[in-house]
């Protein structure tokens, strides 16, 4: 497993807990608004962290941190992810996984082995419309399988959507919320046009108004238990 980044202390990534965030390198999506371009671009991170280095850091933080968030990139691309998480759990940490939902077999395996305490899945557009701007191949079936697995897992969870044109409008939002109906939490995230994977894509970006974001929130609240707006930093 290639670890491309480590946030040693976060108050916002695991709800209600103090945690560290481990960022794995590599992603199978090509979202032009991705703000972690260094974890996606070919060639790997400039200064990767060794797995043993990260585990050693976490061992020294036992009793001071509550949780570890495994994010990316896409963590579920790594075949040794279960082994890494198991070692983290053995230290007594809660574990949250951030995923794009494209690897449902790995996601389901992690949940069935009791390795996850919280799951957050990004849904970036209508699942039928990821290709070609977000994905090199159709992944609608995989996304729906992951959503179903999360909804039936009994784990605390959330789904998230970054609100940016041309990927999100009210009709798309209605499709997404229909798919995640009953979810514990749905976060609508404001798009930040700075430091994106493909800045040229947004040369003529007009943005989504705060008023439209509020409208999106109202649409979502008809289907999920709780919907929140997360503003860009």
N, C-alpha and C positions, 0 to 999 in steps of 0.2 A: 504494500500500500504506500502510495506517495503522498506525503503530507506537505501541502504547499503553504500553510499558514497556521498560526496559533494566536488566538486572542486569550490572554492569560486570565482575564477577569471581565465578565459581562454581567450586567444587572438586567438585561432586556431580552436575552435570547432564549432563556428557559423561564416560563412564567412563574413568578414568585420565588425564584431561586437565584443564588449566586453561582455562576458557572464559568467554565472555560469553553472556548469554541475551537474545535479542531477542523481545519479546512482541508479536505482531500483534493488532490489534483486530478483533473480530467473530467470532461463532460461530453455526453453524446448529443446535446442540443446546441443550437447556434443562435440563441436569442440575441438580437442586436442590441437590446437594452441591458444586457448583463453587466453588472458593476464589478464582477470578479474576473475580469478578462485575463488576469495573470494565471488563473486556475483553469482556463479553457484553451488558451493559445498553445499551439504546438511548440515543442521544445522543452516543456516542463518549467517549474518555478526556478528562479535564479538561485535561491537559497532554501532548498527543501529541508524539512525537519526529519530526522530519523525517528522511526517508530519508538525505539527504545528511549530516545531523548524525550519524546513527549510523555511516554509512560513514566519515566523518571520524574519529570516535572509534576505530573499528577500525583505521584506517590508522595511527593513533598508537600502537596496541598491538601492531603487528606485531613479532614476535620476543619478546613478553612473554606473549601468550596463544597457546594451541595451537588453539583451536576456537571456533566460534560455534554456539550452539543456537538454532534458530528454533522458537518455541513460540507459544502463544496463550491464549485464542481458538483459531481454526482457521486456520493459515497457508495451507492449500491453497485457501481461498476467494478468494485474491488473485491476479488474472491476471498481475500483474507479479512474482510470487514468483520465478520462474526467473531473471529479470534481476537481482534483488537478490542471490540466492544466487551467481550467476555472478560478480558483482563481489566478493563475499566470498571466493570460491574463488581469484580472481585475486590476492588478497593473500596467499595461501598458507595460509589457515585450513582446518582440517577443518570439515565442516558436519554437524550432527545435526538431524533434523527430528522434532518432536513432533506427532503428528496423531491425529485421531479416526477416520480411515479412511473418511470419508464422501465423499471426492473421489478415487476410484481413478485416474481419467484423469490428473489433475494429479500424483498420487503416482508413477504409472508413468512419466510423462514426465520427471520430475525424476531418477528412477533411471536411465532409459535414456540421459539426457544426461550422466550421470556427475557430477551436481551434489551428490549425497549420499554421505556416508561412514558414516552410522549412522542408523537409523530406529527410532523408538519409537512404537508405536501403542497407544492406550487402547481396551480392549474393556470396555464398561461394564455389560453385561448379556447375556442371551441375545439374539443379533442379531435374532431374530424378535420381540422384545418391547420394542424401544426406544420405540415409540409407545404411549401419548401422553406419558409422563412424561419421556422423554429426547429425543424427536424429534417434530416436527410431522407427519412422514410416515414410511412404512416405508422403511428403508434396509438391510435385511438383505442384499440382493444386492450393494450397494456395499461393505459391510463385508467380506463374504467375498471379493470381488474384490481388495480391498486386502490382506487377509491372504495370499492366494495370491501376489500380486505380491511381497510382502516375503519370503515363505518361499523363493521361487524367484529372488530377486535376487542372491544371493551376498553381500549386504552384512551387516555386523554389525547385529544388531537385537534388539529386545526388545518384548514385549507386556506391558501393565499393566492391572490391574483394581483399582479402589477397592472394598474389601469393606464394603458397607453394605446393610442390609435396606431395602426389600424387593427389591433388585435382584439380590443374590447369595446363593445357598445352594448346598449340595453338588451338587444336580442341575444347576443353571445352570453351576457350575464345571466339571462333567463335560462339558457341551456345549461350553463355550469351549475347554477343553484338547483336546478332540477335534478342534476346528477348527484349532488351532495346533500340532498334534502335530509334534514334531521341532524346535520353535522353540529358538533358542539360549538365551533367557532369558525367564522369566515372573515378573513382580514383582507380588505381592499387597500392596496398599497399605492400611494402616489408615486408617479414616475419621476425620477431625477435624471435629467438629460446629461449630467456630467459623468465623465469617466466610464463610458459605455464600451462594449465590445466592438460595436460598429458605429462610430459617431456620424459617419456620412449618411447613414440611414435616416437620421433625424435632422438633416439640414433644413427641412421645411416643416418640422414638427410644430403643430399648433397647440398642443397640450389639451388636457381635459380640465374643465373648469371645476372649482369647488362646488358649485351648484349641481353639476352633473354627477360628481362623486357622491353627493348627498342623495341624489336620485337613485344612483346605483345601490346605495346602502338600503334605501327603502325597499327596492326590488328584492334584495337579498334577504332582508328580514322576514319576508313572507315564507321563506323556505328553510332557513337555518335557525338554530336556537339563539345565536348571538352573532351580530356582525359589527365589526369595528373598522374605522378608517385609520390608516397609519400614514402619517405625513412624511414626506421625504426630508432627510436631514441635509 
